[in-house]
Amino acid sequence: MQIIPIRDLKDTTEIERRCAEENGPVYITKNGYGRLVVMDIEYYERTMRKMYEAKSVLEGLKDVKEGRTIDGDTALRGIRSKYGI
């Protein structure tokens, strides 16, 4: 984990290098306290994708818990009917 003071934000090339090396976020502090997070776009997209997937799983589990499910045969018949398969 990289932690740097806010005054070091002036050197954007160095910040970019640190993000690439760390393959994760770089934490920026101000007066010793966390203030900002800077990260490589690929790391950000990967993190957001994981969050979306986790949200989808949680929604699916909620559907199961609340009884909003159908059996596989019924689902396949509906799909086949809808798409003419």
PDB file of N, CA, C and O in Angstrom:
ATOM      1  N   MET A   1       0.851  -1.173   0.000  1.00  0.00           N
ATOM      2  CA  MET A   1       0.000   0.000   0.000  1.00  0.00           C
ATOM      3  C   MET A   1       0.896   1.234   0.000  1.00  0.00           C
ATOM      4  O   MET A   1       1.805   1.369   0.819  1.00  0.00           O
ATOM      5  N   GLN A   2       0.616   2.116  -0.929  1.00  0.00           N
ATOM      6  CA  GLN A   2       1.376   3.353  -1.039  1.00  0.00           C
ATOM      7  C   GLN A   2       0.622   4.478  -0.336  1.00  0.00           C
ATOM      8  O   GLN A   2      -0.573   4.663  -0.562  1.00  0.00           O
ATOM      9  N   ILE A   3       1.314   5.220   0.507  1.00  0.00           N
ATOM     10  CA  ILE A   3       0.747   6.381   1.177  1.00  0.00           C
ATOM     11  C   ILE A   3       1.718   7.530   0.961  1.00  0.00           C
ATOM     12  O   ILE A   3       2.905   7.421   1.267  1.00  0.00           O
ATOM     13  N   ILE A   4       1.197   8.641   0.427  1.00  0.00           N
ATOM     14  CA  ILE A   4       2.059   9.791   0.180  1.00  0.00           C
ATOM     15  C   ILE A   4       1.367  11.063   0.659  1.00  0.00           C
ATOM     16  O   ILE A   4       0.139  11.118   0.722  1.00  0.00           O
ATOM     17  N   PRO A   5       2.155  12.086   0.996  1.00  0.00           N
ATOM     18  CA  PRO A   5       1.555  13.354   1.407  1.00  0.00           C
ATOM     19  C   PRO A   5       1.015  14.124   0.198  1.00  0.00           C
ATOM     20  O   PRO A   5       1.487  13.948  -0.925  1.00  0.00           O
ATOM     21  N   ILE A   6       0.040  14.960   0.442  1.00  0.00           N
ATOM     22  CA  ILE A   6      -0.634  15.694  -0.632  1.00  0.00           C
ATOM     23  C   ILE A   6       0.333  16.573  -1.419  1.00  0.00           C
ATOM     24  O   ILE A   6       0.111  16.819  -2.605  1.00  0.00           O
ATOM     25  N   ARG A   7       1.395  17.048  -0.786  1.00  0.00           N
ATOM     26  CA  ARG A   7       2.356  17.908  -1.500  1.00  0.00           C
ATOM     27  C   ARG A   7       3.035  17.166  -2.650  1.00  0.00           C
ATOM     28  O   ARG A   7       3.525  17.795  -3.588  1.00  0.00           O
ATOM     29  N   ASP A   8       3.068  15.828  -2.585  1.00  0.00           N
ATOM     30  CA  ASP A   8       3.697  15.040  -3.645  1.00  0.00           C
ATOM     31  C   ASP A   8       2.819  14.889  -4.882  1.00  0.00           C
ATOM     32  O   ASP A   8       3.259  14.306  -5.872  1.00  0.00           O
ATOM     33  N   LEU A   9       1.598  15.396  -4.852  1.00  0.00           N
ATOM     34  CA  LEU A   9       0.714  15.296  -6.016  1.00  0.00           C
ATOM     35  C   LEU A   9       1.210  16.110  -7.197  1.00  0.00           C
ATOM     36  O   LEU A   9       0.749  15.918  -8.323  1.00  0.00           O
ATOM     37  N   LYS A  10       2.141  17.013  -6.953  1.00  0.00           N
ATOM     38  CA  LYS A  10       2.692  17.839  -8.037  1.00  0.00           C
ATOM     39  C   LYS A  10       3.400  16.984  -9.085  1.00  0.00           C
ATOM     40  O   LYS A  10       3.404  17.317 -10.270  1.00  0.00           O
ATOM     41  N   ASP A  11       3.991  15.893  -8.645  1.00  0.00           N
ATOM     42  CA  ASP A  11       4.745  15.022  -9.554  1.00  0.00           C
ATOM     43  C   ASP A  11       3.815  13.939 -10.098  1.00  0.00           C
ATOM     44  O   ASP A  11       3.824  12.803  -9.624  1.00  0.00           O
ATOM     45  N   THR A  12       3.010  14.306 -11.102  1.00  0.00           N
ATOM     46  CA  THR A  12       2.004  13.382 -11.628  1.00  0.00           C
ATOM     47  C   THR A  12       2.622  12.152 -12.279  1.00  0.00           C
ATOM     48  O   THR A  12       2.031  11.073 -12.236  1.00  0.00           O
ATOM     49  N   THR A  13       3.775  12.292 -12.868  1.00  0.00           N
ATOM     50  CA  THR A  13       4.441  11.142 -13.486  1.00  0.00           C
ATOM     51  C   THR A  13       4.799  10.111 -12.419  1.00  0.00           C
ATOM     52  O   THR A  13       4.632   8.910 -12.633  1.00  0.00           O
ATOM     53  N   GLU A  14       5.283  10.570 -11.291  1.00  0.00           N
ATOM     54  CA  GLU A  14       5.639   9.673 -10.194  1.00  0.00           C
ATOM     55  C   GLU A  14       4.393   9.004  -9.617  1.00  0.00           C
ATOM     56  O   GLU A  14       4.424   7.816  -9.298  1.00  0.00           O
ATOM     57  N   ILE A  15       3.310   9.743  -9.481  1.00  0.00           N
ATOM     58  CA  ILE A  15       2.058   9.178  -8.974  1.00  0.00           C
ATOM     59  C   ILE A  15       1.571   8.088  -9.923  1.00  0.00           C
ATOM     60  O   ILE A  15       1.161   7.015  -9.483  1.00  0.00           O
ATOM     61  N   GLU A  16       1.616   8.364 -11.218  1.00  0.00           N
ATOM     62  CA  GLU A  16       1.192   7.370 -12.217  1.00  0.00           C
ATOM     63  C   GLU A  16       2.057   6.119 -12.114  1.00  0.00           C
ATOM     64  O   GLU A  16       1.540   5.004 -12.168  1.00  0.00           O
ATOM     65  N   ARG A  17       3.363   6.293 -11.966  1.00  0.00           N
ATOM     66  CA  ARG A  17       4.280   5.156 -11.847  1.00  0.00           C
ATOM     67  C   ARG A  17       3.946   4.323 -10.607  1.00  0.00           C
ATOM     68  O   ARG A  17       3.928   3.094 -10.659  1.00  0.00           O
ATOM     69  N   ARG A  18       3.686   5.003  -9.504  1.00  0.00           N
ATOM     70  CA  ARG A  18       3.359   4.288  -8.257  1.00  0.00           C
ATOM     71  C   ARG A  18       2.056   3.492  -8.408  1.00  0.00           C
ATOM     72  O   ARG A  18       1.960   2.357  -7.941  1.00  0.00           O
ATOM     73  N   CYS A  19       1.070   4.087  -9.054  1.00  0.00           N
ATOM     74  CA  CYS A  19      -0.198   3.372  -9.265  1.00  0.00           C
ATOM     75  C   CYS A  19       0.034   2.120 -10.097  1.00  0.00           C
ATOM     76  O   CYS A  19      -0.513   1.059  -9.795  1.00  0.00           O
ATOM     77  N   ALA A  20       0.844   2.242 -11.143  1.00  0.00           N
ATOM     78  CA  ALA A  20       1.117   1.099 -12.011  1.00  0.00           C
ATOM     79  C   ALA A  20       1.895   0.019 -11.257  1.00  0.00           C
ATOM     80  O   ALA A  20       1.580  -1.166 -11.369  1.00  0.00           O
ATOM     81  N   GLU A  21       2.908   0.423 -10.492  1.00  0.00           N
ATOM     82  CA  GLU A  21       3.709  -0.534  -9.730  1.00  0.00           C
ATOM     83  C   GLU A  21       2.885  -1.244  -8.662  1.00  0.00           C
ATOM     84  O   GLU A  21       2.986  -2.459  -8.489  1.00  0.00           O
ATOM     85  N   GLU A  22       2.089  -0.491  -7.968  1.00  0.00           N
ATOM     86  CA  GLU A  22       1.297  -1.025  -6.856  1.00  0.00           C
ATOM     87  C   GLU A  22       0.157  -1.893  -7.359  1.00  0.00           C
ATOM     88  O   GLU A  22      -0.297  -2.806  -6.669  1.00  0.00           O
ATOM     89  N   ASN A  23      -0.309  -1.592  -8.597  1.00  0.00           N
ATOM     90  CA  ASN A  23      -1.489  -2.264  -9.156  1.00  0.00           C
ATOM     91  C   ASN A  23      -2.645  -2.154  -8.167  1.00  0.00           C
ATOM     92  O   ASN A  23      -3.397  -3.102  -7.939  1.00  0.00           O
ATOM     93  N   GLY A  24      -2.753  -0.982  -7.601  1.00  0.00           N
ATOM     94  CA  GLY A  24      -3.786  -0.691  -6.623  1.00  0.00           C
ATOM     95  C   GLY A  24      -3.785   0.790  -6.311  1.00  0.00           C
ATOM     96  O   GLY A  24      -3.080   1.560  -6.963  1.00  0.00           O
ATOM     97  N   PRO A  25      -4.549   1.193  -5.342  1.00  0.00           N
ATOM     98  CA  PRO A  25      -4.666   2.618  -5.038  1.00  0.00           C
ATOM     99  C   PRO A  25      -3.443   3.180  -4.315  1.00  0.00           C
ATOM    100  O   PRO A  25      -2.718   2.467  -3.622  1.00  0.00           O
ATOM    101  N   VAL A  26      -3.244   4.480  -4.503  1.00  0.00           N
ATOM    102  CA  VAL A  26      -2.249   5.236  -3.762  1.00  0.00           C
ATOM    103  C   VAL A  26      -3.040   6.188  -2.869  1.00  0.00           C
ATOM    104  O   VAL A  26      -3.858   6.967  -3.358  1.00  0.00           O
ATOM    105  N   TYR A  27      -2.798   6.126  -1.575  1.00  0.00           N
ATOM    106  CA  TYR A  27      -3.525   6.945  -0.615  1.00  0.00           C
ATOM    107  C   TYR A  27      -2.779   8.257  -0.395  1.00  0.00           C
ATOM    108  O   TYR A  27      -1.564   8.273  -0.199  1.00  0.00           O
ATOM    109  N   ILE A  28      -3.526   9.353  -0.431  1.00  0.00           N
ATOM    110  CA  ILE A  28      -2.963  10.682  -0.271  1.00  0.00           C
ATOM    111  C   ILE A  28      -3.392  11.221   1.095  1.00  0.00           C
ATOM    112  O   ILE A  28      -4.574  11.203   1.437  1.00  0.00           O
ATOM    113  N   THR A  29      -2.424  11.695   1.861  1.00  0.00           N
ATOM    114  CA  THR A  29      -2.729  12.227   3.182  1.00  0.00           C
ATOM    115  C   THR A  29      -2.532  13.735   3.219  1.00  0.00           C
ATOM    116  O   THR A  29      -1.749  14.303   2.457  1.00  0.00           O
ATOM    117  N   LYS A  30      -3.266  14.361   4.128  1.00  0.00           N
ATOM    118  CA  LYS A  30      -3.101  15.792   4.393  1.00  0.00           C
ATOM    119  C   LYS A  30      -3.038  15.930   5.906  1.00  0.00           C
ATOM    120  O   LYS A  30      -3.961  15.537   6.619  1.00  0.00           O
ATOM    121  N   ASN A  31      -1.944  16.491   6.382  1.00  0.00           N
ATOM    122  CA  ASN A  31      -1.715  16.639   7.823  1.00  0.00           C
ATOM    123  C   ASN A  31      -1.830  15.288   8.549  1.00  0.00           C
ATOM    124  O   ASN A  31      -2.322  15.216   9.675  1.00  0.00           O
ATOM    125  N   GLY A  32      -1.370  14.231   7.885  1.00  0.00           N
ATOM    126  CA  GLY A  32      -1.340  12.916   8.502  1.00  0.00           C
ATOM    127  C   GLY A  32      -2.637  12.122   8.436  1.00  0.00           C
ATOM    128  O   GLY A  32      -2.701  10.997   8.931  1.00  0.00           O
ATOM    129  N   TYR A  33      -3.673  12.699   7.828  1.00  0.00           N
ATOM    130  CA  TYR A  33      -4.965  12.020   7.724  1.00  0.00           C
ATOM    131  C   TYR A  33      -5.287  11.702   6.269  1.00  0.00           C
ATOM    132  O   TYR A  33      -4.940  12.464   5.367  1.00  0.00           O
ATOM    133  N   GLY A  34      -5.951  10.575   6.047  1.00  0.00           N
ATOM    134  CA  GLY A  34      -6.352  10.204   4.693  1.00  0.00           C
ATOM    135  C   GLY A  34      -7.245  11.270   4.078  1.00  0.00           C
ATOM    136  O   GLY A  34      -8.175  11.758   4.721  1.00  0.00           O
ATOM    137  N   ARG A  35      -6.962  11.632   2.828  1.00  0.00           N
ATOM    138  CA  ARG A  35      -7.714  12.677   2.156  1.00  0.00           C
ATOM    139  C   ARG A  35      -8.229  12.244   0.789  1.00  0.00           C
ATOM    140  O   ARG A  35      -9.381  12.509   0.445  1.00  0.00           O
ATOM    141  N   LEU A  36      -7.379  11.580   0.009  1.00  0.00           N
ATOM    142  CA  LEU A  36      -7.721  11.198  -1.367  1.00  0.00           C
ATOM    143  C   LEU A  36      -7.194   9.800  -1.667  1.00  0.00           C
ATOM    144  O   LEU A  36      -6.339   9.267  -0.960  1.00  0.00           O
ATOM    145  N   VAL A  37      -7.731   9.229  -2.734  1.00  0.00           N
ATOM    146  CA  VAL A  37      -7.211   7.969  -3.263  1.00  0.00           C
ATOM    147  C   VAL A  37      -7.050   8.152  -4.768  1.00  0.00           C
ATOM    148  O   VAL A  37      -7.960   8.632  -5.445  1.00  0.00           O
ATOM    149  N   VAL A  38      -5.894   7.769  -5.283  1.00  0.00           N
ATOM    150  CA  VAL A  38      -5.620   7.829  -6.715  1.00  0.00           C
ATOM    151  C   VAL A  38      -5.338   6.408  -7.164  1.00  0.00           C
ATOM    152  O   VAL A  38      -4.615   5.668  -6.497  1.00  0.00           O
ATOM    153  N   MET A  39      -5.924   6.022  -8.320  1.00  0.00           N
ATOM    154  CA  MET A  39      -5.692   4.663  -8.799  1.00  0.00           C
ATOM    155  C   MET A  39      -5.655   4.614 -10.318  1.00  0.00           C
ATOM    156  O   MET A  39      -6.203   5.479 -11.001  1.00  0.00           O
ATOM    157  N   ASP A  40      -5.013   3.606 -10.815  1.00  0.00           N
ATOM    158  CA  ASP A  40      -4.940   3.330 -12.238  1.00  0.00           C
ATOM    159  C   ASP A  40      -6.335   2.977 -12.747  1.00  0.00           C
ATOM    160  O   ASP A  40      -7.104   2.330 -12.036  1.00  0.00           O
ATOM    161  N   ILE A  41      -6.670   3.389 -13.961  1.00  0.00           N
ATOM    162  CA  ILE A  41      -8.013   3.162 -14.506  1.00  0.00           C
ATOM    163  C   ILE A  41      -8.333   1.667 -14.601  1.00  0.00           C
ATOM    164  O   ILE A  41      -9.478   1.271 -14.382  1.00  0.00           O
ATOM    165  N   GLU A  42      -7.352   0.843 -14.922  1.00  0.00           N
ATOM    166  CA  GLU A  42      -7.599  -0.600 -15.003  1.00  0.00           C
ATOM    167  C   GLU A  42      -7.971  -1.167 -13.639  1.00  0.00           C
ATOM    168  O   GLU A  42      -8.865  -2.007 -13.535  1.00  0.00           O
ATOM    169  N   TYR A  43      -7.287  -0.709 -12.597  1.00  0.00           N
ATOM    170  CA  TYR A  43      -7.617  -1.157 -11.239  1.00  0.00           C
ATOM    171  C   TYR A  43      -9.025  -0.698 -10.873  1.00  0.00           C
ATOM    172  O   TYR A  43      -9.803  -1.459 -10.298  1.00  0.00           O
ATOM    173  N   TYR A  44      -9.343   0.541 -11.209  1.00  0.00           N
ATOM    174  CA  TYR A  44     -10.676   1.080 -10.927  1.00  0.00           C
ATOM    175  C   TYR A  44     -11.752   0.254 -11.627  1.00  0.00           C
ATOM    176  O   TYR A  44     -12.738  -0.140 -11.004  1.00  0.00           O
ATOM    177  N   GLU A  45     -11.565  -0.009 -12.921  1.00  0.00           N
ATOM    178  CA  GLU A  45     -12.561  -0.778 -13.682  1.00  0.00           C
ATOM    179  C   GLU A  45     -12.712  -2.194 -13.130  1.00  0.00           C
ATOM    180  O   GLU A  45     -13.825  -2.713 -13.049  1.00  0.00           O
ATOM    181  N   ARG A  46     -11.607  -2.815 -12.754  1.00  0.00           N
ATOM    182  CA  ARG A  46     -11.645  -4.167 -12.178  1.00  0.00           C
ATOM    183  C   ARG A  46     -12.414  -4.156 -10.850  1.00  0.00           C
ATOM    184  O   ARG A  46     -13.219  -5.046 -10.578  1.00  0.00           O
ATOM    185  N   THR A  47     -12.151  -3.144 -10.041  1.00  0.00           N
ATOM    186  CA  THR A  47     -12.837  -3.021  -8.749  1.00  0.00           C
ATOM    187  C   THR A  47     -14.328  -2.788  -8.945  1.00  0.00           C
ATOM    188  O   THR A  47     -15.145  -3.401  -8.259  1.00  0.00           O
ATOM    189  N   MET A  48     -14.690  -1.913  -9.869  1.00  0.00           N
ATOM    190  CA  MET A  48     -16.100  -1.626 -10.132  1.00  0.00           C
ATOM    191  C   MET A  48     -16.813  -2.865 -10.671  1.00  0.00           C
ATOM    192  O   MET A  48     -17.969  -3.114 -10.330  1.00  0.00           O
ATOM    193  N   ARG A  49     -16.126  -3.641 -11.512  1.00  0.00           N
ATOM    194  CA  ARG A  49     -16.719  -4.875 -12.051  1.00  0.00           C
ATOM    195  C   ARG A  49     -17.012  -5.864 -10.915  1.00  0.00           C
ATOM    196  O   ARG A  49     -18.068  -6.496 -10.887  1.00  0.00           O
ATOM    197  N   LYS A  50     -16.063  -5.986  -9.980  1.00  0.00           N
ATOM    198  CA  LYS A  50     -16.273  -6.878  -8.828  1.00  0.00           C
ATOM    199  C   LYS A  50     -17.445  -6.403  -7.979  1.00  0.00           C
ATOM    200  O   LYS A  50     -18.232  -7.215  -7.493  1.00  0.00           O
ATOM    201  N   MET A  51     -17.562  -5.105  -7.802  1.00  0.00           N
ATOM    202  CA  MET A  51     -18.671  -4.568  -7.015  1.00  0.00           C
ATOM    203  C   MET A  51     -20.007  -4.831  -7.707  1.00  0.00           C
ATOM    204  O   MET A  51     -20.989  -5.170  -7.048  1.00  0.00           O
ATOM    205  N   TYR A  52     -20.049  -4.677  -9.023  1.00  0.00           N
ATOM    206  CA  TYR A  52     -21.273  -4.946  -9.780  1.00  0.00           C
ATOM    207  C   TYR A  52     -21.653  -6.428  -9.661  1.00  0.00           C
ATOM    208  O   TYR A  52     -22.821  -6.763  -9.461  1.00  0.00           O
ATOM    209  N   GLU A  53     -20.657  -7.306  -9.786  1.00  0.00           N
ATOM    210  CA  GLU A  53     -20.919  -8.738  -9.674  1.00  0.00           C
ATOM    211  C   GLU A  53     -21.428  -9.092  -8.274  1.00  0.00           C
ATOM    212  O   GLU A  53     -22.362  -9.882  -8.135  1.00  0.00           O
ATOM    213  N   ALA A  54     -20.823  -8.515  -7.249  1.00  0.00           N
ATOM    214  CA  ALA A  54     -21.260  -8.792  -5.880  1.00  0.00           C
ATOM    215  C   ALA A  54     -22.692  -8.297  -5.666  1.00  0.00           C
ATOM    216  O   ALA A  54     -23.494  -8.963  -5.011  1.00  0.00           O
ATOM    217  N   LYS A  55     -23.004  -7.138  -6.217  1.00  0.00           N
ATOM    218  CA  LYS A  55     -24.364  -6.598  -6.102  1.00  0.00           C
ATOM    219  C   LYS A  55     -25.364  -7.528  -6.786  1.00  0.00           C
ATOM    220  O   LYS A  55     -26.451  -7.769  -6.261  1.00  0.00           O
ATOM    221  N   SER A  56     -25.001  -8.044  -7.945  1.00  0.00           N
ATOM    222  CA  SER A  56     -25.884  -8.957  -8.672  1.00  0.00           C
ATOM    223  C   SER A  56     -26.136 -10.237  -7.877  1.00  0.00           C
ATOM    224  O   SER A  56     -27.263 -10.730  -7.824  1.00  0.00           O
ATOM    225  N   VAL A  57     -25.080 -10.770  -7.261  1.00  0.00           N
ATOM    226  CA  VAL A  57     -25.228 -11.978  -6.443  1.00  0.00           C
ATOM    227  C   VAL A  57     -26.149 -11.700  -5.261  1.00  0.00           C
ATOM    228  O   VAL A  57     -27.033 -12.500  -4.955  1.00  0.00           O
ATOM    229  N   LEU A  58     -25.940 -10.564  -4.597  1.00  0.00           N
ATOM    230  CA  LEU A  58     -26.792 -10.221  -3.455  1.00  0.00           C
ATOM    231  C   LEU A  58     -28.253 -10.060  -3.871  1.00  0.00           C
ATOM    232  O   LEU A  58     -29.154 -10.486  -3.148  1.00  0.00           O
ATOM    233  N   GLU A  59     -28.494  -9.446  -5.034  1.00  0.00           N
ATOM    234  CA  GLU A  59     -29.866  -9.311  -5.528  1.00  0.00           C
ATOM    235  C   GLU A  59     -30.474 -10.675  -5.812  1.00  0.00           C
ATOM    236  O   GLU A  59     -31.648 -10.905  -5.524  1.00  0.00           O
ATOM    237  N   GLY A  60     -29.677 -11.586  -6.377  1.00  0.00           N
ATOM    238  CA  GLY A  60     -30.155 -12.939  -6.652  1.00  0.00           C
ATOM    239  C   GLY A  60     -30.492 -13.685  -5.372  1.00  0.00           C
ATOM    240  O   GLY A  60     -31.506 -14.379  -5.300  1.00  0.00           O
ATOM    241  N   LEU A  61     -29.644 -13.543  -4.368  1.00  0.00           N
ATOM    242  CA  LEU A  61     -29.913 -14.192  -3.087  1.00  0.00           C
ATOM    243  C   LEU A  61     -31.179 -13.630  -2.442  1.00  0.00           C
ATOM    244  O   LEU A  61     -31.939 -14.365  -1.811  1.00  0.00           O
ATOM    245  N   LYS A  62     -31.400 -12.342  -2.602  1.00  0.00           N
ATOM    246  CA  LYS A  62     -32.621 -11.729  -2.072  1.00  0.00           C
ATOM    247  C   LYS A  62     -33.843 -12.296  -2.787  1.00  0.00           C
ATOM    248  O   LYS A  62     -34.862 -12.583  -2.157  1.00  0.00           O
ATOM    249  N   ASP A  63     -33.737 -12.457  -4.121  1.00  0.00           N
ATOM    250  CA  ASP A  63     -34.845 -13.051  -4.880  1.00  0.00           C
ATOM    251  C   ASP A  63     -35.158 -14.459  -4.375  1.00  0.00           C
ATOM    252  O   ASP A  63     -36.325 -14.815  -4.210  1.00  0.00           O
ATOM    253  N   VAL A  64     -34.132 -15.251  -4.132  1.00  0.00           N
ATOM    254  CA  VAL A  64     -34.335 -16.613  -3.627  1.00  0.00           C
ATOM    255  C   VAL A  64     -35.017 -16.563  -2.262  1.00  0.00           C
ATOM    256  O   VAL A  64     -35.977 -17.291  -2.011  1.00  0.00           O
ATOM    257  N   LYS A  65     -34.518 -15.707  -1.393  1.00  0.00           N
ATOM    258  CA  LYS A  65     -35.069 -15.601  -0.045  1.00  0.00           C
ATOM    259  C   LYS A  65     -36.537 -15.182  -0.073  1.00  0.00           C
ATOM    260  O   LYS A  65     -37.333 -15.638   0.748  1.00  0.00           O
ATOM    261  N   GLU A  66     -36.894 -14.311  -1.024  1.00  0.00           N
ATOM    262  CA  GLU A  66     -38.261 -13.806  -1.102  1.00  0.00           C
ATOM    263  C   GLU A  66     -39.150 -14.621  -2.039  1.00  0.00           C
ATOM    264  O   GLU A  66     -40.289 -14.242  -2.312  1.00  0.00           O
ATOM    265  N   GLY A  67     -38.620 -15.744  -2.529  1.00  0.00           N
ATOM    266  CA  GLY A  67     -39.431 -16.660  -3.323  1.00  0.00           C
ATOM    267  C   GLY A  67     -39.672 -16.222  -4.758  1.00  0.00           C
ATOM    268  O   GLY A  67     -40.594 -16.719  -5.404  1.00  0.00           O
ATOM    269  N   ARG A  68     -38.876 -15.317  -5.263  1.00  0.00           N
ATOM    270  CA  ARG A  68     -39.045 -14.855  -6.653  1.00  0.00           C
ATOM    271  C   ARG A  68     -38.158 -15.689  -7.585  1.00  0.00           C
ATOM    272  O   ARG A  68     -37.230 -15.175  -8.208  1.00  0.00           O
ATOM    273  N   THR A  69     -38.466 -16.975  -7.661  1.00  0.00           N
ATOM    274  CA  THR A  69     -37.704 -17.881  -8.522  1.00  0.00           C
ATOM    275  C   THR A  69     -38.669 -18.784  -9.271  1.00  0.00           C
ATOM    276  O   THR A  69     -39.831 -18.938  -8.893  1.00  0.00           O
ATOM    277  N   ILE A  70     -38.153 -19.384 -10.355  1.00  0.00           N
ATOM    278  CA  ILE A  70     -38.910 -20.413 -11.070  1.00  0.00           C
ATOM    279  C   ILE A  70     -37.953 -21.559 -11.356  1.00  0.00           C
ATOM    280  O   ILE A  70     -36.736 -21.370 -11.354  1.00  0.00           O
ATOM    281  N   ASP A  71     -38.487 -22.729 -11.600  1.00  0.00           N
ATOM    282  CA  ASP A  71     -37.610 -23.873 -11.856  1.00  0.00           C
ATOM    283  C   ASP A  71     -36.992 -23.752 -13.252  1.00  0.00           C
ATOM    284  O   ASP A  71     -37.479 -23.007 -14.102  1.00  0.00           O
ATOM    285  N   GLY A  72     -35.916 -24.497 -13.463  1.00  0.00           N
ATOM    286  CA  GLY A  72     -35.147 -24.415 -14.704  1.00  0.00           C
ATOM    287  C   GLY A  72     -35.939 -24.742 -15.948  1.00  0.00           C
ATOM    288  O   GLY A  72     -35.808 -24.053 -16.959  1.00  0.00           O
ATOM    289  N   ASP A  73     -36.765 -25.789 -15.898  1.00  0.00           N
ATOM    290  CA  ASP A  73     -37.557 -26.169 -17.081  1.00  0.00           C
ATOM    291  C   ASP A  73     -38.501 -25.051 -17.495  1.00  0.00           C
ATOM    292  O   ASP A  73     -38.632 -24.756 -18.683  1.00  0.00           O
ATOM    293  N   THR A  74     -39.154 -24.430 -16.531  1.00  0.00           N
ATOM    294  CA  THR A  74     -40.076 -23.334 -16.825  1.00  0.00           C
ATOM    295  C   THR A  74     -39.320 -22.152 -17.421  1.00  0.00           C
ATOM    296  O   THR A  74     -39.787 -21.529 -18.375  1.00  0.00           O
ATOM    297  N   ALA A  75     -38.161 -21.845 -16.863  1.00  0.00           N
ATOM    298  CA  ALA A  75     -37.354 -20.736 -17.366  1.00  0.00           C
ATOM    299  C   ALA A  75     -36.920 -20.998 -18.806  1.00  0.00           C
ATOM    300  O   ALA A  75     -37.012 -20.106 -19.649  1.00  0.00           O
ATOM    301  N   LEU A  76     -36.448 -22.210 -19.096  1.00  0.00           N
ATOM    302  CA  LEU A  76     -36.010 -22.543 -20.454  1.00  0.00           C
ATOM    303  C   LEU A  76     -37.171 -22.498 -21.448  1.00  0.00           C
ATOM    304  O   LEU A  76     -37.004 -22.020 -22.571  1.00  0.00           O
ATOM    305  N   ARG A  77     -38.332 -22.986 -21.052  1.00  0.00           N
ATOM    306  CA  ARG A  77     -39.504 -22.917 -21.937  1.00  0.00           C
ATOM    307  C   ARG A  77     -39.841 -21.460 -22.257  1.00  0.00           C
ATOM    308  O   ARG A  77     -40.150 -21.124 -23.401  1.00  0.00           O
ATOM    309  N   GLY A  78     -39.780 -20.616 -21.260  1.00  0.00           N
ATOM    310  CA  GLY A  78     -40.064 -19.195 -21.472  1.00  0.00           C
ATOM    311  C   GLY A  78     -39.068 -18.549 -22.419  1.00  0.00           C
ATOM    312  O   GLY A  78     -39.453 -17.761 -23.283  1.00  0.00           O
ATOM    313  N   ILE A  79     -37.807 -18.871 -22.266  1.00  0.00           N
ATOM    314  CA  ILE A  79     -36.768 -18.320 -23.138  1.00  0.00           C
ATOM    315  C   ILE A  79     -36.939 -18.831 -24.561  1.00  0.00           C
ATOM    316  O   ILE A  79     -36.848 -18.064 -25.520  1.00  0.00           O
ATOM    317  N   ARG A  80     -37.185 -20.127 -24.692  1.00  0.00           N
ATOM    318  CA  ARG A  80     -37.371 -20.713 -26.026  1.00  0.00           C
ATOM    319  C   ARG A  80     -38.577 -20.101 -26.718  1.00  0.00           C
ATOM    320  O   ARG A  80     -38.524 -19.788 -27.908  1.00  0.00           O
ATOM    321  N   SER A  81     -39.655 -19.932 -25.980  1.00  0.00           N
ATOM    322  CA  SER A  81     -40.869 -19.344 -26.540  1.00  0.00           C
ATOM    323  C   SER A  81     -40.614 -17.904 -26.964  1.00  0.00           C
ATOM    324  O   SER A  81     -41.005 -17.492 -28.056  1.00  0.00           O
ATOM    325  N   LYS A  82     -39.963 -17.151 -26.105  1.00  0.00           N
ATOM    326  CA  LYS A  82     -39.711 -15.726 -26.369  1.00  0.00           C
ATOM    327  C   LYS A  82     -38.829 -15.541 -27.612  1.00  0.00           C
ATOM    328  O   LYS A  82     -39.075 -14.638 -28.412  1.00  0.00           O
ATOM    329  N   TYR A  83     -37.828 -16.370 -27.776  1.00  0.00           N
ATOM    330  CA  TYR A  83     -36.856 -16.207 -28.870  1.00  0.00           C
ATOM    331  C   TYR A  83     -37.052 -17.187 -30.022  1.00  0.00           C
ATOM    332  O   TYR A  83     -36.242 -17.223 -30.948  1.00  0.00           O
ATOM    333  N   GLY A  84     -38.113 -17.976 -29.972  1.00  0.00           N
ATOM    334  CA  GLY A  84     -38.412 -18.904 -31.060  1.00  0.00           C
ATOM    335  C   GLY A  84     -37.354 -19.969 -31.271  1.00  0.00           C
ATOM    336  O   GLY A  84     -37.052 -20.336 -32.406  1.00  0.00           O
ATOM    337  N   ILE A  85     -36.806 -20.451 -30.206  1.00  0.00           N
ATOM    338  CA  ILE A  85     -35.726 -21.458 -30.290  1.00  0.00           C
ATOM    339  C   ILE A  85     -36.335 -22.839 -30.250  1.00  0.00           C
ATOM    340  O   ILE A  85     -35.612 -23.834 -30.307  1.00  0.00           O
TER     341      ILE A  85
END
